[in-house]
Amino acid sequence: MIAIEPWKLPVNARIREALELLDRSGVGVALVVDDDDVLLGLLTDGDLRRALLGGASLESPVDTFVVRSFVRVSPAEPRANVLDRMRALRISEIPIVDVDGRIAGLHLLHDIVSDHAIPSWAVVMAGGRGTRLGAITQSIPKPMIPVAGRPILERIVLHLVGAGIRRIFLSVNYLAHMVQDHFRDGEAFGCRIDYLHEDKPLGTGGALSLLPERPDAPLLVMNGDLVTQFNVAALLSRHAQSGAAATVASRRYFHTVPFGCMVLEGDRLVQVDEKPTLTQMVNAGIYVVEPRLLDRVPRDTEFTMPALLDDCLRRGERVTAWELEDDWIDVGQRDQLKQARGEGVDP
């Protein structure tokens, strides 16, 4: 998203002013607004050319030629959704409009899909069966369950691509063909996708042993059942600055005890805390690891990422935590899936 002052055009402007704005901005669209910054429509270079070819002059008002039917998104729209719309409609700009219709920003395709790829690869663990979801995963792998009309795994891939990651490995096992048929080589999603085939379940870390080569940069590893818009660049930056062997994303988890909790000294009651809320930092299922750690992952053996972190700690190596403050849902059980879909949670 970019600031929009240089791209705003008053509705009473002339074609000459619109052309000058497009020439200055280098962006292919002008945002036509009224005096209250309410977005009335869009004007492109093509619209203005057609107006001139149709007999308009440089001093003609733009109001007649404004395109008033256009794609817009709210400020809360995830970048993955915006990128998906741009690809589907083959457009490069989408304005951001608040609830009052006022222009709040502008999404540009080259900003969402960074022109400068980052060197890190990503491995997404997408081979789990998802047995805790019961019948839901009998015919579909858990990472392919749709949330708001899009598979969870597609949301992850688009988010990583939007952050500049261009090579992604998907570990697959259960109903692997459904994942491969959807993503293929990744070209349609703006990246290269390769598959790590697990002949048997290898846990949250075992598939790392199947990588065809060691990466040159720190590797991003994450579970394939997460609905999150975490800041990829901030996580990788934190890891680079820390000098750690591994960095794990953490998340604050709040649990309200549904009872009054007693503080005792022997058999004497000292205090009663009525339904206290406890806070813990939990593993968010997202990691950055140095390439050398891949040599420690046993081949063709079930292995977890927490086990790799434990190995680092036993060796006295530095492991850091990065707090994930963005939205995050681990779609592992029915209640979490309902939450991700915006449905009511069972009492």
N, C-alpha and C positions, 0 to 999 in steps of 0.2 A: 504494500500500500504506500502511496506517495501523497504529499501535500498537494492541494488542488488549486491554490491561488493562481499560478501561472496558466491554468487551463480553463478558468472560468471566463465565460463570455456573456455580457448582459444581453437580454433578449432584444433590446432596441439597437444593437450594434449593426453595422453595415458589413457587407460581404468583404470589403477591403480589410476591415479590422479582423474579421475571422481568419482570412488568409494570413495576415501578419502574425496572428496568435499561433496558428499552426506552424508557421515557418520558424518562429522563435522557440517554440516548445520542443519540437522534434517528436512530439507524440501525435498519433494519427487522429485525435478526436478533440473537439472543443465541447466543454460542458456549458450548456446554455441555461442561465439562471435568471430568476426575477430579482427584485430588490431585496427580498428576504432570504436569498440563497436557496430557494426551492428549485430543485432541478426540473426544468421543463422539457429538456430533450438534448439530443446530441447532434453534432455537425462534424462530418468528416471531409477530408479533401475531395473525395469523390462526390459527395453531396454538392459541394460548392462548384466543382467543375460542371456537373450536370446543370446547375442553376445558370451558370454563365452561358453554356451552350444552348440553353433554352431561351435566351434573350435577356436575362437579368444583367444589370451593370454592377460595377464595383461599389456603387453607392446604394444599391438596393438593400433594404433591410433583410436580415437573416431570418426573421420570424416565420416567413412563408415557407422556408426550406428546412426548418428544424425537424428532425426525426423524433417524433414523440412517443413511439413505441420502441422500447429498448430494454435490454437486460440490466437489472440492478440487483444488488445484494445488500443485506444489512451489515452493520459494523461487526456483528457477532458471527458472521458466516465463516466457517473454517476454510483455510486456504485450500485444502484438498477439494472441497466442494467448488470453490471458485475455479481452480485449475481444471476440474472435470467439465464445468460448463464451457470454459474457453475452448477446450479441445473439441467438445461435442459440436459447438456452434461455429468453430473456426474464427474466433474473434480474439483480439489481443488486448482489449481494454474493457473493464467492467466498473462502472461507478458504484460507490458506496453511499447509500442513502439512509438517513435516520428515520425514525417513526413519523416525523413531521414532514418528510419529503425533502429535507434539506441535504445538500451535498456534504458528505463527510470525508470523502477520500476517493482515490482511484486505484484500482488494481491493474497492474501492467503485467502481461505474460512474462516478459523478460526479467521482471523482479521476482515473480513467484517461482519460475523455473530459472534459477540463477544461471547467468551466462558463464560463470566461472565455477566449474565443477571442483569439489573438494576431493582430496586424495583418499579419504577413508572409504572403505567398503562397509556394507552392512550385511549381517546375517540375521534372518528372521526365522525363528523356530516355529514352523507351521505343520509339524507332523503329528501333533497330539490328537487323540481320539475324542476327548471331551466327554468322558463317560458321565461326569457329574451333571451334564445337561440332559441326560436320559434320551428320550425318543428324538429330541431335536437334532442330534448328531448321528442318527442311524443312517441317514442318506446324504449327509453333507459334513465335511470336516469343520471343526469349530472355527478356524480362522476365516472360513468362507460364509459364515452366518451373516446375513445382511443386517445392518443397522442404518436406519434412515435411508433405505434403498440402495445401500452400497456395502459390499462385503467388508468385514473388519480388515482383512488383509489388504484389500485395495486401498483403504484409507491409510494404512501404514505406508504402503509403497508410494502413494502420491505425496504423503507428508515428507518422506525421506528424499524424494526427487525434488520437491520444492525447497528443501534445505541444501541442495547441491550435490547429493550423493548420486552417483551415476552407475555404480555397480552394486547389485543386490543379489544375495544368495538366499534362496528359500529352501529350508530343510523340509522334506515331504516324506510322508509314510502312509498314513490312513487316507484312502481315497485321493491319492496323489494326483491322479489324472484330472480331477476337477480343478485343482490349483493350476496345473500346467496348461490345461485347455483355456483357462481364463487369462493367464498372464503371458503365455508363450515365451518369446525371447525378451519381452519387456519393451520393445520398440514403441508400441502404442502408448506406453506410460512414461516415455522420455528417459529410459535407462536400459541397461543390459541386465537381464535376469538369468541366472544359472540356478540349477537345482542340485541339492545335496540329498541323494536318495538313501533313506534309512531302511535297510532290510528288516530291521526290528527297531522298536522304540529306543532311542538313545538318550532320552532325558533332555534337560534344558541346555546342555553343553556338549554332549557327545558328538553331535553332527559337525562340530568344528574340526574334528579329525578328518573329515571328508573334503575339506577345502583343497582344491587342486594345487594351490601354491600358497606361500606365505605372503601376506600383504606387506607393502612398504610402510604403511601408516597405521596408526591405532585403529582397531577394528570395533565397530559398533555392533553389539549383539542385543537382540531383544526378543521377547516372547511375541508370538503371533496372534494373541487374543487380547491385545490391549487397545482400548479406545482412548487416544490421548493426542494432544497437539503439543507435546513437549518441545522445548527449544533445543534443537539438535546442535546448533552452533555453540550455544552456551555450555552444553554438556561437554562437547569436544574441547572447547577452550579451557574449561575447568580442568579437564584431564591433562592437557598439555602443560598448563601452568603448575600443576601439582607435582609433576615428576613421578607420579605413582605408576606402579605396575598395572593397576586396574582401578577403575572408578565405577561405582554403582549408584544408580539413581535411587533416591529414597523419597518416601512419601509419608506425610503425617496421617496417622490413622487414629480416629477417635472412636472410643467405645464407651457407651453409657451403661453402667451397671444398673440393672433394673431393681435394685434393692438398696436399703439403707446399709451402709458398710460401717462396721463397728471397729473402733480403735480400743484395744484392750491392753491393760497391764495386769498380767495374771488373769484373775477372774473379775477384775474391776473395770467397769466401763468408763473410758476416758472421754470418748467423743463418738458421735454418730454423724457420718457423712451421707446425706440422703441422695441416692442415685447419682453418685459422682461420675464425671466423665474422665476417662483415662486416655492419655495420649502416648502413642508409640511411633517411632520412626520405622517404617517397614520397607522391605525390598520391593521396588517398583518393577522389577523384571527387565531393566534396561541397563546395559553395561558398556564400558569402553575398556578394551584390554590391549596391552602391548603385544605386537606380533610374536615375540619370543615365547609368550605363554602358551601358544598353540602347541608347542612341542610337548607340553605336559598333559595334553588331553589324550587319554588312551584310545586306541583305534578299535572301532567296532564293539564298544563297551558302553553301557549306560553310565552317564556321567552328568553331573549338574554344574551349573555356574557357581552356586554357593560353594561347592566342593573345590572349584578352582580358586575362589577367593580364600578359602581356608588354607589351601596349599601355600598361597602367597604369604599369609599371616604366619604360618609355621616357619617359613624361610626368613622371616623378619623383613619382608618387603612392604613397602608403603601401599596401602589401599585406602582410597578416599571416597567420601560420599558426597553426592550432589543432590540438593533438595529439589525435587520436581514440584513446582507450584502451580502448574497448569492443570486443566481438567485431566483426570486419569481414572479409568475404570478397567478392572481386570475381569473380563467376561468369562469367569470360570464356573459360576453357578447361576441358576435361574433368576435369582433376585438381581444379580449384577447385570445379567442380560436385559432384564426388564428396565433396569435403571438406564442402561445405555440407549435403549429404544424409547425412553421417555414414557414407559408404561408404569402403572401402579405396582408397587412391591407388595407381595403377600405379607399380611400381618404375622 
